[in-house]
Amino acid sequence: MFATPELVRDLTEDKTETMNDAMRAGAVWERVRRRLRAEFGEDVFNSWFKSIEIDQAADDAVRLSVPTRFLKSWIDNHYRDRIIARWTEEAAQAVRIDITVRTAVTNRAPLKPKVLPEAVRPIIPSSAPRTPDQAPAANGHSDTLGGSPLDPRLTFDSFVQGRSNTLARAAALQVAQSRATDSVLFNPLYIHAGVGLGKTHLLQAIAGTAQAAGRRILYLTAEKFTFGFVASLKNQTAIAFKEALRNIDLLIIDDLQFLQGKQTQAEFCHTLNALIDAGRQVVVAGDRPPSDLENLDERVRSRLAGGLTVEIGTLDENLRLDILKQKLNQARTQHQGFDVPLAVLGYVAKHVTQNGRDLDGAFNRLLASNRLTNQPVTVEMAERSIRDLVRVAEPKRVKIEEIQKIVAQHYNVSRSDILSSRRTATVVRPRQIAMYLAKTMTLRSLPEIGRRFGGRDHTTVLHAVRKIEGLVGQDPALNEEVEVLKRRLND
């Protein structure tokens, strides 16, 4: 039986279409790979994504293959949704992605396209900025506005509330639950705290809640913002970068202390002003209040200080105990029969005082010891397991502003006198003592101290420090005054 010309033509067209589909899929996958590399970094990319290959592609269904079952399981559990989101953005259509082990691919049935109902197809408007899972693709700045990833576990429900974080949580919840049409009450909202005290948890809870309500949000670390801005300059897409940032409903920036570069800070300041002036919400977090971010442009610090600044304080013992109880309840759902007596939780809460991450580490050690040795969790086990986490309490962190205030009160002058250029003896001596205390009780450099004392040169600070050092060794009365001031600052 001979093939008719029509059959040959149909077969040729089918083969050509298949080849075109494969070429299009290959091009899409290369773009997705580039985005994954930029998003997760070289090490993560090489570990999990580098060995992925396209096996088949048909309409809205794609089959990817990996060399091992372990790799398949890990990608399915940790990165599958991210790959789907990135492919959907690059291909501009919804896709179903199957991940298989390469050795078992050859005998699999061909892919069948899965048609999604119109109501559940992802809608990716071309002009509106995207949420962290809906970054623009075709305009050349997709990597810069892809947003930092959100952890679905970091919600308001999983945030343990205590005396030190009540105000911060309440302010964050109010911002998260506001509608895009509501008037903005706290703008910008600035949350500051030390490491591991929950500021990132609150920011991600805000982002997740607002995103679920349909608001256009963008969550970025300061590092990601810097990378995006620099990339937009390099790719000559700075205007698109600026426009996209200014058209969102809610901008969230984490770890502001890492925002580097004068040009980047200037762009951040312009973005901040544009969003606030337009009535859009901005939420920022850092490890210090705005006034203590010496490396940040003064205009940015002033704008941040004009909103609501809230601090998350250190975790008290009751809050630490509540956090451990929550972790125990979560662990019980995954590890049947696991239990930690209240006395052990109390021991950990009392002795692990640094931050929430140390609490996580201490609890995980108890869990590992129990699971791996089948021994019950006891106080003795806890003592052995968390020995290196039990640290001597660090001294109070003293701020330069507090030094200036306490010294001014002690010598009956004003803080503005200390910062002024007055050279009278009643002002010069308190000013020199304040500079001396700033050098000996903080980690600030001489130039930083000089800037905080009315913009003085570092040599002026050095002269004051050396002079007071010499006088303290010679004048018992002055030495006693300085010790009194130190005690007041450490109380």
Backbone torsions as a table, in degrees:
resi	resn	phi	psi	omega
1	MET	NA	127.4	-177.8
2	PHE	-95.8	146.0	178.2
3	ALA	-74.4	135.4	178.6
4	THR	-76.2	158.6	177.3
5	PRO	-57.6	-35.8	179.8
6	GLU	-65.8	-40.0	-179.7
7	LEU	-66.8	-43.2	177.7
8	VAL	-59.5	-43.0	-179.8
9	ARG	-63.5	-42.3	179.9
10	ASP	-64.4	-43.1	180.0
11	LEU	-64.2	-40.8	179.3
12	THR	-63.4	-43.0	179.7
13	GLU	-65.0	-40.3	178.8
14	ASP	-62.7	-43.6	-179.7
15	LYS	-64.2	-41.8	178.7
16	THR	-63.3	-41.9	179.9
17	GLU	-64.8	-39.9	178.3
18	THR	-62.5	-43.1	178.5
19	MET	-63.9	-40.4	178.4
20	ASN	-63.7	-41.0	178.1
21	ASP	-61.0	-42.8	-179.6
22	ALA	-64.7	-40.8	179.1
23	MET	-65.4	-42.7	179.2
24	ARG	-63.5	-44.2	179.6
25	ALA	-62.5	-39.7	178.4
26	GLY	-62.9	-40.0	179.6
27	ALA	-67.3	-41.0	177.9
28	VAL	-62.8	-44.0	-177.9
29	TRP	-63.6	-36.5	177.7
30	GLU	-63.6	-39.2	178.1
31	ARG	-67.5	-40.1	178.2
32	VAL	-62.7	-42.1	179.4
33	ARG	-59.9	-42.9	179.5
34	ARG	-62.4	-39.6	180.0
35	ARG	-69.4	-40.1	178.3
36	LEU	-64.6	-39.2	178.5
37	ARG	-62.8	-44.1	-179.6
38	ALA	-69.2	-34.9	-175.8
39	GLU	-74.9	-42.5	-172.8
40	PHE	-103.6	-13.6	-178.8
41	GLY	93.0	163.7	-172.9
42	GLU	-65.0	-41.8	-176.1
43	ASP	-65.0	-48.4	179.5
44	VAL	-64.2	-40.8	-179.7
45	PHE	-60.6	-47.2	-178.9
46	ASN	-65.4	-32.1	-177.9
47	SER	-73.3	-39.6	-169.1
48	TRP	-119.3	-27.8	-171.9
49	PHE	-107.4	-23.6	-171.1
50	LYS	-61.2	-35.8	-175.2
51	SER	-88.2	1.4	178.6
52	ILE	-73.5	135.3	177.0
53	GLU	-129.4	154.8	175.0
54	ILE	-82.1	128.7	176.9
55	ASP	-99.2	-47.3	178.5
56	GLN	-148.7	155.2	174.5
57	ALA	-145.9	128.9	179.6
58	ALA	-145.7	112.7	-179.9
59	ASP	51.6	-112.1	-175.7
60	ASP	-103.9	24.7	177.3
61	ALA	-127.6	135.7	-177.8
62	VAL	-132.9	137.6	174.9
63	ARG	-115.1	122.1	175.7
64	LEU	-108.1	150.1	-179.5
65	SER	-126.2	149.4	178.1
66	VAL	-131.7	160.8	-173.4
67	PRO	-79.2	-20.5	-175.4
68	THR	-134.0	158.2	177.6
69	ARG	-67.6	-37.0	179.1
70	PHE	-60.7	-44.6	179.9
71	LEU	-62.6	-41.8	177.2
72	LYS	-59.1	-47.0	-178.2
73	SER	-62.8	-43.2	-177.3
74	TRP	-66.6	-44.3	-179.4
75	ILE	-66.9	-41.0	177.1
76	ASP	-57.3	-41.6	-174.1
77	ASN	-82.7	-26.8	-171.6
78	HIS	-117.3	-30.1	-170.3
79	TYR	-127.7	-1.9	-175.6
80	ARG	-58.6	-48.1	-177.9
81	ASP	-63.6	-36.1	179.7
82	ARG	-68.0	-39.5	177.6
83	ILE	-64.0	-43.7	179.2
84	ILE	-60.4	-45.3	-178.6
85	ALA	-61.9	-44.3	-178.1
86	ARG	-68.1	-39.5	178.3
87	TRP	-64.4	-42.9	179.3
88	THR	-58.5	-41.6	-179.8
89	GLU	-67.7	-43.7	-176.9
90	GLU	-71.2	-36.1	-178.3
91	ALA	-89.3	-10.4	-179.5
92	ALA	60.2	32.0	174.0
93	GLN	-158.6	154.2	-179.6
94	ALA	-68.5	145.1	-180.0
95	VAL	-135.4	155.7	167.9
96	ARG	-110.7	128.6	-176.5
97	ILE	-115.3	125.8	173.5
98	ASP	-106.1	137.3	177.5
99	ILE	-115.4	125.8	-176.0
100	THR	-127.4	165.2	174.3
101	VAL	-87.3	133.0	-170.0
102	ARG	-60.6	-35.0	-178.0
103	THR	-66.7	-18.3	-177.1
104	ALA	-108.7	15.8	-173.2
105	VAL	-81.6	-34.3	-164.8
106	THR	-61.4	-32.7	-175.3
107	ASN	-97.6	11.2	-177.3
108	ARG	-77.5	152.4	178.2
109	ALA	-70.1	151.6	178.9
110	PRO	-63.2	153.1	-179.1
111	LEU	-68.5	143.9	174.1
112	LYS	-115.2	127.5	-179.1
113	PRO	-60.4	141.3	177.5
114	LYS	-107.7	115.5	-176.8
115	VAL	-88.6	120.3	179.8
116	LEU	-87.7	141.8	172.7
117	PRO	-59.8	149.7	-177.7
118	GLU	-55.7	-35.3	-174.1
119	ALA	-68.6	-23.7	-176.8
120	VAL	-110.3	6.7	176.1
121	ARG	-73.9	137.3	178.3
122	PRO	-60.8	133.3	178.2
123	ILE	-103.4	116.9	-178.0
124	ILE	-120.9	85.2	-178.3
125	PRO	-61.6	147.5	-175.0
126	SER	-78.2	-23.3	-175.6
127	SER	-102.3	-30.9	-177.6
128	ALA	-77.3	140.7	176.0
129	PRO	-65.5	153.8	-172.9
130	ARG	-96.4	158.0	170.2
131	THR	-74.8	173.8	-179.1
132	PRO	-55.2	-24.3	179.0
133	ASP	-100.5	9.1	-179.2
134	GLN	-137.9	66.7	-178.4
135	ALA	-83.0	145.5	177.2
136	PRO	-66.0	149.5	-174.8
137	ALA	-119.3	-42.9	-166.8
138	ALA	-83.5	-9.2	-174.0
139	ASN	-93.9	3.7	173.3
140	GLY	91.2	-3.3	178.7
141	HIS	-126.8	31.4	-178.0
142	SER	-62.2	-42.5	-178.3
143	ASP	-65.8	-31.4	-176.8
144	THR	-74.8	-26.9	-176.7
145	LEU	-114.3	18.2	178.8
146	GLY	-70.6	-16.9	-180.0
147	GLY	78.5	155.9	174.2
148	SER	-80.1	148.3	-175.2
149	PRO	-66.4	146.2	176.9
150	LEU	-99.5	141.3	176.3
151	ASP	-97.5	113.5	-176.5
152	PRO	-62.9	-15.1	178.7
153	ARG	-77.7	-19.1	-175.7
154	LEU	-89.8	86.2	-177.9
155	THR	-121.4	172.6	175.8
156	PHE	-66.4	-33.6	179.8
157	ASP	-65.8	-34.3	-178.7
158	SER	-88.3	-2.4	178.5
159	PHE	-85.3	117.9	-177.4
160	VAL	-82.8	121.8	-174.6
161	GLN	-92.0	140.7	177.0
162	GLY	-148.4	-176.7	-176.5
163	ARG	-61.1	-33.3	-174.4
164	SER	-78.4	-14.9	-175.1
165	ASN	-128.7	9.7	-175.9
166	THR	-60.9	-47.7	-178.2
167	LEU	-64.7	-43.3	-179.4
168	ALA	-62.7	-42.4	179.6
169	ARG	-65.8	-41.6	-179.4
170	ALA	-63.5	-43.0	178.9
171	ALA	-65.2	-42.3	179.6
172	ALA	-63.4	-41.8	-179.5
173	LEU	-65.4	-39.4	179.2
174	GLN	-62.6	-42.5	178.5
175	VAL	-65.1	-43.4	-176.6
176	ALA	-65.2	-35.6	-175.3
177	GLN	-89.2	-5.4	177.9
178	SER	-68.5	146.5	175.6
179	ARG	-89.5	159.6	-177.9
180	ALA	-60.9	-25.3	-178.4
181	THR	-89.3	-9.3	-179.9
182	ASP	-73.3	151.1	174.2
183	SER	-68.8	144.4	-176.6
184	VAL	-83.6	124.0	-175.9
185	LEU	-90.5	-49.6	-179.5
186	PHE	-114.1	109.0	-176.4
187	ASN	-150.6	115.9	-3.6
188	PRO	-80.2	157.4	170.4
189	LEU	-93.0	121.2	-178.5
190	TYR	-116.2	120.0	179.9
191	ILE	-112.1	127.2	178.0
192	HIS	-129.2	145.9	-178.2
193	ALA	-167.2	162.1	174.1
194	GLY	-72.4	-177.1	-177.1
195	VAL	-67.2	134.1	171.5
196	GLY	75.0	23.0	-178.6
197	LEU	-104.7	-3.4	170.8
198	GLY	112.9	8.5	-178.2
199	LYS	-68.6	-40.2	177.6
200	THR	-66.2	-36.9	176.3
201	HIS	-57.7	-46.8	-179.8
202	LEU	-64.9	-41.4	179.8
203	LEU	-63.2	-42.4	178.9
204	GLN	-69.0	-33.2	176.1
205	ALA	-64.8	-41.1	176.1
206	ILE	-60.0	-48.5	-177.4
207	ALA	-61.1	-46.0	-178.4
208	GLY	-65.0	-42.0	-179.9
209	THR	-66.6	-45.8	-179.3
210	ALA	-66.3	-38.7	178.7
211	GLN	-64.6	-41.2	179.1
212	ALA	-64.2	-26.7	179.2
213	ALA	-84.5	1.5	176.3
214	GLY	90.7	8.7	178.7
215	ARG	-79.2	150.0	178.3
216	ARG	-83.8	108.6	-175.1
217	ILE	-121.4	156.8	172.8
218	LEU	-140.3	119.3	178.8
219	TYR	-108.5	121.6	-177.2
220	LEU	-137.3	145.2	164.5
221	THR	-80.8	160.2	178.5
222	ALA	-60.4	-35.3	178.2
223	GLU	-62.9	-42.7	179.7
224	LYS	-66.6	-38.8	176.9
225	PHE	-60.9	-45.7	179.1
226	THR	-60.5	-46.5	178.9
227	PHE	-59.6	-43.9	-179.1
228	GLY	-63.8	-42.2	-179.0
229	PHE	-67.3	-45.0	179.2
230	VAL	-62.4	-41.7	179.4
231	ALA	-63.9	-37.6	-180.0
232	SER	-66.8	-34.6	176.0
233	LEU	-67.3	-43.1	-179.0
234	LYS	-64.6	-39.2	-177.7
235	ASN	-89.3	2.1	-179.5
236	GLN	59.5	40.9	177.6
237	THR	-122.7	27.7	-175.6
238	ALA	-61.8	-37.1	-179.4
239	ILE	-64.8	-44.5	178.0
240	ALA	-63.3	-38.3	177.2
241	PHE	-59.7	-47.8	-179.5
242	LYS	-63.1	-45.4	-177.2
243	GLU	-64.2	-41.3	-179.7
244	ALA	-63.9	-41.8	179.3
245	LEU	-64.5	-34.1	-174.2
246	ARG	-85.2	-2.8	-177.6
247	ASN	-109.2	12.0	178.8
248	ILE	-93.2	165.5	178.7
249	ASP	-87.3	-31.9	-173.0
250	LEU	-145.4	118.5	176.7
251	LEU	-107.9	128.4	-179.5
252	ILE	-123.1	122.8	-179.0
253	ILE	-120.1	124.6	179.5
254	ASP	-106.9	152.9	176.4
255	ASP	56.6	53.1	-176.3
256	LEU	-61.3	-23.9	-178.6
257	GLN	-61.8	-15.8	-179.8
258	PHE	-94.9	6.4	178.2
259	LEU	-73.1	116.4	-172.2
260	GLN	-119.5	154.6	173.5
261	GLY	92.4	131.4	-178.4
262	LYS	-63.0	-41.8	-177.7
263	GLN	-67.5	-39.8	178.2
264	THR	-65.9	-42.5	178.8
265	GLN	-64.8	-37.0	177.0
266	ALA	-63.7	-42.1	178.2
267	GLU	-64.9	-40.6	177.6
268	PHE	-62.3	-40.5	178.5
269	CYS	-63.1	-43.5	177.9
270	HIS	-62.2	-42.5	178.9
271	THR	-63.2	-44.3	179.1
272	LEU	-58.3	-48.7	-179.4
273	ASN	-62.8	-43.6	-177.6
274	ALA	-63.2	-44.3	-178.6
275	LEU	-68.4	-44.8	-179.0
276	ILE	-65.2	-43.2	179.2
277	ASP	-63.7	-28.7	179.0
278	ALA	-87.4	2.5	179.4
279	GLY	78.4	20.4	176.9
280	ARG	-93.1	148.7	-175.2
281	GLN	-83.2	138.7	174.4
282	VAL	-127.2	132.4	176.1
283	VAL	-125.7	131.2	-176.1
284	VAL	-132.7	145.6	175.9
285	ALA	-131.4	147.1	176.6
286	GLY	-152.6	174.2	-178.7
287	ASP	-89.2	-3.2	178.9
288	ARG	-143.2	161.6	173.7
289	PRO	-66.0	160.5	-176.4
290	PRO	-54.6	-38.5	-177.0
291	SER	-64.9	-20.9	-178.8
292	ASP	-93.9	-0.5	179.5
293	LEU	-88.8	77.9	-172.2
294	GLU	-61.8	-30.6	-177.5
295	ASN	-79.9	-4.9	-178.3
296	LEU	-91.0	143.2	179.7
297	ASP	-55.7	140.2	-177.0
298	GLU	-59.6	-34.4	179.5
299	ARG	-65.2	-38.8	178.6
300	VAL	-67.5	-44.6	179.4
301	ARG	-60.1	-41.2	-180.0
302	SER	-64.9	-41.8	-179.4
303	ARG	-66.2	-41.1	178.8
304	LEU	-65.4	-40.4	-179.2
305	ALA	-68.1	-17.5	-179.4
306	GLY	-78.1	-8.9	177.9
307	GLY	-97.8	-142.7	177.3
308	LEU	-105.7	120.2	177.6
309	THR	-107.4	122.1	179.8
310	VAL	-127.3	146.3	-179.2
311	GLU	-112.0	138.8	168.6
312	ILE	-95.9	115.2	-176.7
313	GLY	-79.0	-178.9	178.3
314	THR	-66.7	155.4	-178.1
315	LEU	-79.0	119.7	175.6
316	ASP	-77.2	172.1	-173.1
317	GLU	-63.2	-38.0	179.3
318	ASN	-64.9	-40.3	179.2
319	LEU	-68.3	-40.3	177.7
320	ARG	-61.0	-39.4	178.6
321	LEU	-65.8	-41.3	178.1
322	ASP	-63.1	-38.6	178.4
323	ILE	-63.7	-42.6	179.5
324	LEU	-65.9	-38.2	177.5
325	LYS	-62.9	-40.9	178.1
326	GLN	-63.7	-42.9	179.3
327	LYS	-63.1	-36.6	178.2
328	LEU	-64.5	-43.1	178.7
329	ASN	-62.4	-39.1	178.2
330	GLN	-67.4	-40.3	-178.2
331	ALA	-67.1	-34.2	-179.0
332	ARG	-63.4	-29.1	179.4
333	THR	-71.2	-23.4	-178.1
334	GLN	-105.3	-22.1	-176.6
335	HIS	-127.1	93.1	-176.2
336	GLN	-61.7	133.0	177.7
337	GLY	87.9	-6.3	-179.6
338	PHE	-76.3	135.5	179.6
339	ASP	-151.5	150.3	175.8
340	VAL	-129.7	118.6	179.6
341	PRO	-58.3	151.6	-179.1
342	LEU	-59.2	-35.5	179.6
343	ALA	-61.6	-36.3	179.3
344	VAL	-71.1	-43.4	176.7
345	LEU	-59.0	-41.1	178.8
346	GLY	-63.6	-39.0	178.4
347	TYR	-62.7	-45.7	-179.6
348	VAL	-64.9	-44.3	-179.3
349	ALA	-62.1	-32.9	-178.0
350	LYS	-76.4	-35.2	-170.6
351	HIS	-103.1	-21.3	176.7
352	VAL	-99.0	97.9	-167.0
353	THR	-113.0	-3.2	-170.4
354	GLN	-71.2	-61.7	-176.2
355	ASN	-163.9	178.1	-177.8
356	GLY	-66.1	-28.9	-179.5
357	ARG	-70.5	-36.3	174.5
358	ASP	-64.7	-36.3	175.8
359	LEU	-62.6	-43.1	176.9
360	ASP	-58.2	-46.2	-179.4
361	GLY	-63.1	-41.3	179.6
362	ALA	-64.1	-43.7	-179.3
363	PHE	-65.7	-41.5	180.0
364	ASN	-63.1	-31.8	177.2
365	ARG	-68.6	-39.3	176.4
366	LEU	-63.4	-42.7	179.6
367	LEU	-63.1	-45.1	-179.3
368	ALA	-64.7	-42.0	179.8
369	SER	-61.5	-40.8	-180.0
370	ASN	-69.8	-45.0	-176.2
371	ARG	-69.6	-37.4	-174.0
372	LEU	-84.7	-25.3	-178.0
373	THR	-110.7	-10.3	-176.5
374	ASN	59.4	23.9	176.8
375	GLN	-97.1	142.7	178.2
376	PRO	-65.2	151.4	179.4
377	VAL	-78.8	122.9	-179.5
378	THR	-128.9	170.5	176.8
379	VAL	-62.4	-38.2	178.8
380	GLU	-61.9	-42.5	177.0
381	MET	-61.7	-42.1	-179.8
382	ALA	-63.3	-40.6	179.3
383	GLU	-60.0	-42.1	179.8
384	ARG	-70.8	-40.0	-171.1
385	SER	-73.6	-35.3	-171.8
386	ILE	-111.6	20.0	-175.3
387	ARG	-54.4	-42.7	-176.0
388	ASP	-76.7	-11.8	178.6
389	LEU	-90.1	-12.2	179.7
390	VAL	-85.2	105.6	-174.5
391	ARG	-117.0	154.7	173.7
392	VAL	-68.8	135.1	-177.7
393	ALA	-57.3	133.6	179.4
394	GLU	-75.1	149.1	177.7
395	PRO	-64.3	158.0	-179.4
396	LYS	-60.2	139.3	177.5
397	ARG	-80.5	118.4	-175.7
398	VAL	-94.5	137.1	180.0
399	LYS	-102.3	148.8	-178.8
400	ILE	-62.5	-39.6	178.9
401	GLU	-60.6	-37.7	179.5
402	GLU	-68.5	-38.7	176.4
403	ILE	-60.2	-47.7	-179.6
404	GLN	-60.7	-40.7	-178.8
405	LYS	-66.2	-48.0	-177.5
406	ILE	-65.2	-43.3	179.2
407	VAL	-63.6	-42.7	179.9
408	ALA	-61.9	-42.3	178.1
409	GLN	-64.0	-42.3	-176.6
410	HIS	-63.4	-37.4	-176.2
411	TYR	-102.9	8.5	174.1
412	ASN	59.5	43.4	171.7
413	VAL	-125.4	171.8	178.9
414	SER	-94.2	158.7	177.5
415	ARG	-64.3	-34.8	178.3
416	SER	-65.8	-29.7	175.0
417	ASP	-63.7	-42.9	-178.9
418	ILE	-64.1	-34.9	-179.1
419	LEU	-84.2	-11.3	-175.5
420	SER	-79.0	-178.4	178.2
421	SER	-97.6	10.6	-179.5
422	ARG	-62.0	142.7	-175.5
423	ARG	-118.4	15.7	178.9
424	THR	-70.8	152.9	-175.6
425	ALA	-61.1	-33.5	-178.3
426	THR	-68.2	-16.5	-179.9
427	VAL	-108.0	-36.3	-175.4
428	VAL	-62.9	-46.1	-177.8
429	ARG	-63.6	-49.3	176.2
430	PRO	-57.8	-37.9	-179.8
431	ARG	-63.3	-43.6	179.8
432	GLN	-66.2	-38.9	177.7
433	ILE	-65.3	-41.2	178.8
434	ALA	-63.2	-40.9	176.8
435	MET	-63.9	-41.8	178.3
436	TYR	-60.3	-46.0	179.3
437	LEU	-65.5	-37.7	178.3
438	ALA	-62.6	-36.9	-179.9
439	LYS	-74.5	-36.9	-174.5
440	THR	-88.8	-19.7	-174.5
441	MET	-113.0	-3.0	176.0
442	THR	-128.8	172.2	178.4
443	LEU	-97.9	11.9	-177.0
444	ARG	-72.0	146.1	178.5
445	SER	-78.9	165.6	178.6
446	LEU	-59.3	-44.8	177.5
447	PRO	-61.6	-38.8	179.3
448	GLU	-64.7	-43.0	178.8
449	ILE	-62.5	-43.0	178.7
450	GLY	-58.0	-42.6	178.8
451	ARG	-62.9	-36.0	-177.9
452	ARG	-77.8	-11.0	176.5
453	PHE	-108.7	52.7	174.5
454	GLY	79.2	22.6	176.6
455	GLY	76.1	33.2	-179.2
456	ARG	-80.1	158.9	178.2
457	ASP	-73.9	153.2	-177.4
458	HIS	-65.4	-25.5	178.2
459	THR	-68.4	-30.9	175.8
460	THR	-64.9	-42.5	178.6
461	VAL	-64.1	-44.2	-179.3
462	LEU	-61.3	-40.9	178.0
463	HIS	-61.8	-43.8	-179.5
464	ALA	-64.3	-42.7	-178.8
465	VAL	-62.7	-45.9	-178.8
466	ARG	-66.2	-37.2	-179.0
467	LYS	-66.4	-46.5	-179.3
468	ILE	-67.5	-36.7	176.5
469	GLU	-58.0	-43.4	179.2
470	GLY	-67.3	-42.2	-178.2
471	LEU	-68.9	-36.9	-179.6
472	VAL	-60.5	-35.4	-179.6
473	GLY	-76.2	-16.4	-176.7
474	GLN	-107.7	-27.6	-173.1
475	ASP	-113.4	102.6	-179.3
476	PRO	-59.7	-35.2	-179.6
477	ALA	-65.1	-44.6	178.2
478	LEU	-65.8	-39.3	178.5
479	ASN	-59.1	-40.8	179.1
480	GLU	-66.9	-39.6	177.8
481	GLU	-60.3	-44.9	-179.7
482	VAL	-63.7	-40.3	178.9
483	GLU	-65.4	-38.2	176.3
484	VAL	-61.6	-44.9	178.8
485	LEU	-62.0	-40.1	178.7
486	LYS	-63.0	-41.5	179.6
487	ARG	-64.9	-40.2	178.1
488	ARG	-63.4	-38.8	-179.1
489	LEU	-72.4	-28.0	-179.0
490	ASN	-88.3	-12.4	179.6
491	ASP	-69.6	NA	NA
